């Protein structure tokens, strides 16, 4: 194996060029697959929302204008939530004025008992009010969280890899978050920024046109302009657009990789011809077909496997730490690269041994 690595090092300019091109292509392929897998997961997770013709909202903020939605509109949303015809969430803006909120950990605050029925795989605590810590926070001593003066107990730990699927945030990994199921009565008591996010992230389940108009109009009177979107219509359209864009990248990268592998194998055949005398001498001094096979494998691994696998492993670790949806995309690319390496290794060994009339293919 070390002899094969030495073969690659002696031809380091060529080895670096091919290794670099393969590394770039596999990296781009990993990012494209992250998009694909994340969107597929979102589409699958939002199946119940599409069946209920849920309506979500995209905010529009005029320049220089601040919003201040009145309590009447908030009460309207609360009534929908209490009738299990809506739910909402605060993902990013909770406790911005309190760095110690929830022990300084990111949170997901959910309002609405219907969430347990919409996402039965979410394994969140029940009934509200309650909270659950993410799998990576299992060792943290967080007994409770205080929202608007009400203490909400942390009662359990979520399974590893738990993800919340919401049209507004796509797939949201929860391993590093504290998930809080808050009672609806706390909505009017939230900080204005927190309350605004809750209004924007409202999901209305099968609402009438009158309900949508009333909600949009009430928010607009307070300077918060919302554009309603039907999940059953908009999400599949966005999914198709993302899939088309991702497919272009994936097909392009696969075609580029195929050309790079073909060019590299053509160059490798030339290197193996240059090593014919070395192979013969080693065979005379007792080298077996297995030794030659390992030497060829070491050469191929040094260029098209080891550097890329290290890079992809580091990317997978980064995806895990950053909470990227579908971090396993890098692992799939790593596995595919291993299979390609095995195929090229066997093909090269067979060609060399049959040409030199050594061992199994003599």
Long-range contacts (C-beta under 8 A, 24 or more apart in sequence): 1-294, 1-295, 1-297, 1-298, 1-301, 2-298, 3-295, 3-298, 4-294, 4-295, 4-296, 4-297, 4-298, 4-299, 4-300, 4-301, 4-302, 5-298, 5-299, 5-301, 5-302, 7-271, 7-275, 7-295, 7-298, 7-299, 7-302, 8-298, 8-299, 8-302, 8-303, 9-302, 11-271, 14-267, 15-302, 15-303, 18-260, 18-263, 18-264, 18-267, 18-303, 18-304, 19-302, 19-303, 19-304, 19-307, 19-308, 21-256, 21-260, 22-257, 22-260, 22-261, 22-264, 22-303, 22-304, 22-308, 23-307, 23-308, 23-311, 25-253, 25-256, 25-257, 25-260, 26-253, 26-257, 26-308, 26-311, 26-312, 26-333, 26-337, 27-311, 27-312, 27-315, 28-249, 28-253, 29-249, 29-250, 29-253, 29-254, 29-257, 29-333, 30-312, 30-315, 30-329, 30-330, 30-333, 31-329, 32-246, 32-249, 32-250, 32-253, 33-246, 33-250, 33-326, 33-329, 33-332, 33-333, 34-319, 34-324, 34-325, 34-326, 34-327, 34-329, 34-330, 35-242, 35-246, 36-242, 36-243, 36-246, 36-250, 36-326, 36-329, 37-325, 37-326, 37-328, 37-329, 38-170, 38-171, 38-324, 38-325, 38-326, 39-170, 39-239, 39-242, 39-243, 39-246, 41-163, 41-165, 41-171, 41-325, 41-326, 42-165, 42-167, 42-170, 42-171, 42-235, 42-239, 42-325, 43-235, 43-236, 43-239, 45-119, 45-163, 45-165, 45-171, 46-165, 46-167, 46-231, 46-235, 48-117, 48-118, 48-119, 49-118, 49-167, 49-203, 49-205, 49-231, 49-232, 50-231, 50-232, 50-235, 50-236, 51-232, 52-205, 52-206, 53-205, 53-206, 53-230, 53-231, 53-232, 54-167, 54-203, 54-204, 54-205, 54-206, 54-230, 54-231, 54-232, 55-203, 55-204, 55-207, 55-212, 55-228, 55-229, 55-230, 55-231, 56-167, 56-168, 56-201, 56-202, 56-203, 56-204, 56-228, 56-229, 56-231, 57-200, 57-201, 57-202, 57-216, 57-226, 57-227, 57-228, 57-229, 58-226, 58-227, 58-229, 59-200, 59-224, 59-225, 59-226, 59-227, 60-225, 60-226, 60-227, 61-225, 62-223, 62-225, 65-223, 66-223, 67-196, 67-219, 67-222, 67-223, 67-224, 68-192, 68-222, 68-223, 69-195, 69-196, 69-199, 69-218, 69-219, 69-221, 69-222, 69-223, 69-224, 70-218, 70-221, 70-222, 71-188, 72-218, 73-199, 73-215, 73-218, 73-219, 73-221, 73-222, 74-187, 74-188, 74-195, 74-199, 75-188, 76-214, 76-215, 76-218, 77-187, 77-198, 77-199, 77-202, 77-215, 78-184, 78-185, 78-187, 78-188, 80-204, 80-207, 80-211, 81-111, 81-112, 81-114, 81-184, 82-184, 84-112, 84-113, 84-114, 84-117, 84-205, 85-114, 85-204, 85-205, 85-206, 85-207, 86-112, 86-114, 86-202, 86-203, 86-204, 86-205, 86-207, 87-111, 87-112, 87-114, 87-115, 87-118, 87-202, 87-203, 87-205, 88-112, 88-187, 88-198, 88-199, 88-201, 88-202, 88-203, 89-164, 89-166, 89-168, 89-198, 89-201, 90-190, 90-194, 90-197, 90-198, 90-201, 91-166, 91-168, 91-169, 91-172, 91-197, 91-201, 92-197, 93-191, 93-193, 93-194, 93-196, 93-197, 94-147, 94-194, 95-194, 96-191, 96-193, 96-194, 97-191, 101-145, 101-146, 102-142, 102-145, 102-178, 102-180, 103-140, 103-142, 103-178, 105-137, 105-140, 105-142, 105-176, 105-177, 105-178, 106-176, 106-177, 106-178, 107-145, 107-177, 107-178, 107-179, 107-180, 108-164, 108-172, 108-174, 108-177, 108-178, 108-179, 108-180, 109-147, 109-180, 109-182, 109-198, 110-179, 110-180, 110-181, 110-182, 111-181, 111-182, 111-183, 111-184, 111-186, 111-187, 111-198, 112-184, 114-205, 115-181, 119-164, 119-165, 122-162, 122-164, 123-158, 123-159, 123-162, 124-158, 124-179, 124-181, 125-155, 125-156, 125-179, 125-181, 126-181, 127-181, 128-181, 128-182, 128-183, 129-153, 129-180, 129-181, 129-182, 129-183, 130-154, 130-155, 130-180, 130-181, 131-155, 131-178, 131-179, 131-180, 131-181, 132-156, 132-157, 132-158, 132-178, 132-179, 133-157, 133-158, 133-178, 133-179, 134-158, 134-162, 134-174, 134-175, 134-176, 134-177, 134-178, 134-179, 135-159, 135-160, 135-161, 135-162, 135-175, 136-160, 136-175, 136-176, 137-175, 137-176, 137-177, 137-178, 142-178, 145-178, 145-180, 147-180, 147-182, 147-186, 147-190, 148-186, 148-189, 148-190, 149-189, 150-182, 150-183, 150-186, 152-180, 152-181, 152-182, 154-178, 163-325, 166-201, 166-203, 167-203, 167-229, 167-231, 167-235, 168-200, 168-201, 170-325, 171-325, 171-326, 172-325, 173-323, 173-324, 173-325, 175-323, 176-323, 196-224, 199-224, 199-226, 200-224, 200-226, 203-231, 261-304, 261-340, 261-344, 264-303, 264-304, 265-344, 265-347, 265-348, 268-299, 268-300, 268-348, 269-348, 269-351, 271-299, 272-296, 272-348, 272-351, 272-352, 276-356, 279-352, 279-356, 279-358, 280-356, 283-356, 283-358, 288-359, 289-353, 289-358, 289-359, 289-360, 292-349, 292-352, 292-353, 292-358, 292-359, 293-345, 293-349, 293-353, 296-345, 296-348, 296-349, 296-352, 297-345, 297-349, 300-341, 300-344, 300-345, 300-348, 301-341, 304-337, 304-340, 304-341, 304-344, 305-337, 305-338, 305-341, 308-334, 308-337, 309-334, 309-337, 309-338, 312-337
